[in-house]
């Protein structure tokens, strides 16, 4: 799974950065397991479109739908660069600047 694009989204949070990351294929359960190291992990298989969300106390959050090839990411104000580097290190390549 590779990152193919990312774009900053309009947000209403003070000081945070919200992005949409796009990938070359849809999320699988194996891909989602990468986020189980986060302090709060949710996976809702019972939903018509299985939803996942991984969060940290800092405000960092990744959420999306299994099978789709994108996700929404919120980076915290103070940890943005480290969180971005960690997220992008989970995948084979990054095109996000």
ChimeraX attribute file (.defattr): number of C-alpha atoms within 10 A of each C-alpha:
attribute: neighborCount
match mode: 1-to-1
recipient: residues
	/A:1	15
	/A:2	15
	/A:3	20
	/A:4	16
	/A:5	15
	/A:6	19
	/A:7	13
	/A:8	14
	/A:9	13
	/A:10	9
	/A:11	12
	/A:12	9
	/A:13	11
	/A:14	8
	/A:15	11
	/A:16	16
	/A:17	18
	/A:18	21
	/A:19	18
	/A:20	17
	/A:21	21
	/A:22	20
	/A:23	18
	/A:24	12
	/A:25	14
	/A:26	15
	/A:27	19
	/A:28	14
	/A:29	13
	/A:30	8
	/A:31	13
	/A:32	18
	/A:33	11
	/A:34	13
	/A:35	19
	/A:36	14
	/A:37	11
	/A:38	16
	/A:39	10
	/A:40	13
	/A:41	18
	/A:42	14
	/A:43	19
	/A:44	13
	/A:45	13
	/A:46	8
	/A:47	9
	/A:48	7
	/A:49	13
	/A:50	15
	/A:51	16
	/A:52	20
	/A:53	21
	/A:54	21
	/A:55	20
	/A:56	15
	/A:57	10
	/A:58	13
	/A:59	15
	/A:60	21
	/A:61	20
	/A:62	23
	/A:63	20
	/A:64	21
	/A:65	22
	/A:66	21
	/A:67	14
	/A:68	15
	/A:69	18
	/A:70	22
	/A:71	20
	/A:72	19
	/A:73	25
	/A:74	23
	/A:75	22
	/A:76	23
	/A:77	15
	/A:78	12
	/A:79	13
	/A:80	17
	/A:81	12
	/A:82	12
	/A:83	18
	/A:84	17
	/A:85	11
	/A:86	11
	/A:87	15
	/A:88	17
	/A:89	11
	/A:90	15
	/A:91	14
	/A:92	9
	/A:93	12
	/A:94	18
	/A:95	12
	/A:96	15
	/A:97	7
